[in-house]
Amino acid sequence: MAVAVENGVCFVPGGFVKLPKKVRSVRNARLTVRSSAMEVADVGKSLGMTSLVFFLTGWGMVSFVKGSTKARIIQTRYTTSTEPSKLIQDAVSHFSSRAYKINNEADKRPGVITLEGLVSPSTTVAGILLSCAVASLASLVIVLQTYYPEQFSSNLLWLSVLPSVLIVPWYWRGAERIEQVKMLVESDENSKNKLFLKGHRDEIAEYEAAMGVKRDKVEE
């Protein structure tokens, strides 16, 4: 027999029966508890996912900040039939146009030419780092305010965003440095000359674009 209950009234085939007030109260209490438990579970899942996303984002932010002042040094090789003197002349001319100067005292090994240049900090990178730091700390405040009970929540937590401005002088000191580009030319019996370059990956990429050359594939 199908029975339906709605608003304290029990519907049965052929009519309906009004449930006692006590029964209705117990039933409504059970429904309320069940609904509250489901809401708490949903909120818990949402907060857990938010915390996970915040942790991963924060980890990426820390890695980005640490990598902003690191020198990305690589070594490449180029095989060509161009004369060694011409290879060196073109490479030195290119890097000289980018404010690099030859330093004969930097490396005493035979055939190695070392050029040095001052790398200046970038205001664009500094702005990006500051924006990321502010966004990261602001997200932390939002998470804390969400987790904390309402009586412990305070707008003073937003003061924790202020230390993010310290990332600018930290980046500025670390980004300004002397960078080197080293080059060496070797010849083989098949009249093939090999130019080796070692320096920052961005400078190497600029050299390849300006000279229209492609690096040799690294043999595994």
Contacts in CASP RR format, 6 or more apart in sequence:
PFRMAT RR
TARGET T0000
AUTHOR 0000-0000-0000
METHOD contacts of the structure
MODEL  1
MAVAVENGVCFVPGGFVKLPKKVRSVRNARLTVRSSAMEVADVGKSLGMT
SLVFFLTGWGMVSFVKGSTKARIIQTRYTTSTEPSKLIQDAVSHFSSRAY
KINNEADKRPGVITLEGLVSPSTTVAGILLSCAVASLASLVIVLQTYYPE
QFSSNLLWLSVLPSVLIVPWYWRGAERIEQVKMLVESDENSKNKLFLKGH
RDEIAEYEAAMGVKRDKVEE
1 12 0 8 1.000
1 13 0 8 1.000
2 13 0 8 1.000
3 10 0 8 1.000
3 11 0 8 1.000
3 12 0 8 1.000
4 10 0 8 1.000
4 11 0 8 1.000
5 11 0 8 1.000
5 19 0 8 1.000
5 27 0 8 1.000
8 18 0 8 1.000
8 19 0 8 1.000
8 24 0 8 1.000
8 27 0 8 1.000
9 16 0 8 1.000
9 17 0 8 1.000
9 18 0 8 1.000
9 19 0 8 1.000
10 16 0 8 1.000
10 17 0 8 1.000
10 18 0 8 1.000
10 19 0 8 1.000
19 27 0 8 1.000
47 146 0 8 1.000
47 147 0 8 1.000
50 143 0 8 1.000
50 146 0 8 1.000
51 143 0 8 1.000
54 139 0 8 1.000
54 140 0 8 1.000
54 143 0 8 1.000
57 136 0 8 1.000
57 139 0 8 1.000
58 136 0 8 1.000
61 132 0 8 1.000
61 133 0 8 1.000
61 136 0 8 1.000
64 129 0 8 1.000
64 132 0 8 1.000
65 129 0 8 1.000
65 132 0 8 1.000
65 133 0 8 1.000
65 167 0 8 1.000
65 171 0 8 1.000
68 125 0 8 1.000
68 129 0 8 1.000
68 171 0 8 1.000
68 175 0 8 1.000
69 171 0 8 1.000
69 174 0 8 1.000
69 175 0 8 1.000
71 177 0 8 1.000
71 179 0 8 1.000
71 200 0 8 1.000
72 200 0 8 1.000
72 201 0 8 1.000
72 202 0 8 1.000
73 198 0 8 1.000
73 199 0 8 1.000
73 200 0 8 1.000
73 201 0 8 1.000
74 198 0 8 1.000
74 199 0 8 1.000
74 200 0 8 1.000
74 201 0 8 1.000
74 204 0 8 1.000
75 196 0 8 1.000
75 197 0 8 1.000
75 198 0 8 1.000
75 199 0 8 1.000
76 196 0 8 1.000
76 197 0 8 1.000
76 198 0 8 1.000
76 204 0 8 1.000
76 215 0 8 1.000
76 216 0 8 1.000
77 194 0 8 1.000
77 195 0 8 1.000
77 196 0 8 1.000
77 197 0 8 1.000
77 215 0 8 1.000
77 216 0 8 1.000
78 194 0 8 1.000
78 195 0 8 1.000
78 197 0 8 1.000
78 213 0 8 1.000
78 214 0 8 1.000
78 215 0 8 1.000
78 216 0 8 1.000
79 192 0 8 1.000
79 193 0 8 1.000
79 194 0 8 1.000
79 216 0 8 1.000
80 87 0 8 1.000
80 192 0 8 1.000
80 193 0 8 1.000
80 194 0 8 1.000
80 195 0 8 1.000
80 213 0 8 1.000
81 191 0 8 1.000
81 192 0 8 1.000
81 193 0 8 1.000
82 90 0 8 1.000
82 193 0 8 1.000
83 193 0 8 1.000
84 185 0 8 1.000
84 187 0 8 1.000
84 193 0 8 1.000
87 185 0 8 1.000
87 193 0 8 1.000
87 195 0 8 1.000
88 113 0 8 1.000
88 183 0 8 1.000
88 185 0 8 1.000
90 211 0 8 1.000
91 183 0 8 1.000
91 195 0 8 1.000
91 197 0 8 1.000
91 207 0 8 1.000
91 211 0 8 1.000
92 102 0 8 1.000
92 113 0 8 1.000
92 115 0 8 1.000
92 183 0 8 1.000
94 207 0 8 1.000
94 210 0 8 1.000
94 211 0 8 1.000
95 115 0 8 1.000
95 181 0 8 1.000
95 203 0 8 1.000
95 207 0 8 1.000
96 115 0 8 1.000
98 203 0 8 1.000
98 206 0 8 1.000
99 117 0 8 1.000
99 118 0 8 1.000
100 115 0 8 1.000
100 116 0 8 1.000
100 117 0 8 1.000
100 181 0 8 1.000
101 115 0 8 1.000
101 116 0 8 1.000
101 117 0 8 1.000
102 113 0 8 1.000
102 114 0 8 1.000
102 115 0 8 1.000
103 114 0 8 1.000
103 115 0 8 1.000
103 116 0 8 1.000
103 180 0 8 1.000
104 114 0 8 1.000
106 114 0 8 1.000
106 116 0 8 1.000
106 180 0 8 1.000
107 114 0 8 1.000
107 182 0 8 1.000
111 184 0 8 1.000
111 185 0 8 1.000
112 182 0 8 1.000
112 183 0 8 1.000
112 184 0 8 1.000
113 182 0 8 1.000
113 183 0 8 1.000
113 184 0 8 1.000
114 180 0 8 1.000
114 181 0 8 1.000
114 182 0 8 1.000
115 180 0 8 1.000
115 181 0 8 1.000
115 182 0 8 1.000
115 183 0 8 1.000
116 178 0 8 1.000
116 179 0 8 1.000
116 180 0 8 1.000
116 181 0 8 1.000
117 178 0 8 1.000
117 179 0 8 1.000
117 180 0 8 1.000
118 176 0 8 1.000
118 177 0 8 1.000
118 178 0 8 1.000
118 179 0 8 1.000
119 175 0 8 1.000
119 176 0 8 1.000
119 177 0 8 1.000
119 178 0 8 1.000
119 179 0 8 1.000
119 200 0 8 1.000
120 175 0 8 1.000
120 176 0 8 1.000
121 171 0 8 1.000
121 172 0 8 1.000
121 174 0 8 1.000
121 175 0 8 1.000
121 176 0 8 1.000
122 175 0 8 1.000
125 171 0 8 1.000
125 175 0 8 1.000
126 168 0 8 1.000
126 171 0 8 1.000
126 172 0 8 1.000
127 168 0 8 1.000
129 167 0 8 1.000
129 168 0 8 1.000
129 171 0 8 1.000
130 164 0 8 1.000
130 165 0 8 1.000
130 167 0 8 1.000
130 168 0 8 1.000
133 164 0 8 1.000
133 167 0 8 1.000
134 161 0 8 1.000
134 164 0 8 1.000
136 164 0 8 1.000
137 160 0 8 1.000
137 161 0 8 1.000
137 163 0 8 1.000
137 164 0 8 1.000
138 158 0 8 1.000
138 161 0 8 1.000
140 160 0 8 1.000
141 157 0 8 1.000
141 158 0 8 1.000
141 160 0 8 1.000
141 161 0 8 1.000
144 157 0 8 1.000
145 153 0 8 1.000
145 157 0 8 1.000
179 199 0 8 1.000
179 200 0 8 1.000
179 203 0 8 1.000
180 198 0 8 1.000
180 199 0 8 1.000
181 197 0 8 1.000
181 198 0 8 1.000
181 199 0 8 1.000
181 200 0 8 1.000
181 203 0 8 1.000
182 196 0 8 1.000
182 197 0 8 1.000
182 198 0 8 1.000
182 199 0 8 1.000
183 195 0 8 1.000
183 196 0 8 1.000
183 197 0 8 1.000
183 198 0 8 1.000
184 195 0 8 1.000
184 196 0 8 1.000
185 193 0 8 1.000
185 194 0 8 1.000
185 195 0 8 1.000
185 196 0 8 1.000
186 193 0 8 1.000
186 194 0 8 1.000
186 196 0 8 1.000
187 193 0 8 1.000
187 194 0 8 1.000
188 194 0 8 1.000
194 216 0 8 1.000
197 204 0 8 1.000
197 207 0 8 1.000
204 215 0 8 1.000
207 213 0 8 1.000
208 214 0 8 1.000
208 215 0 8 1.000
END
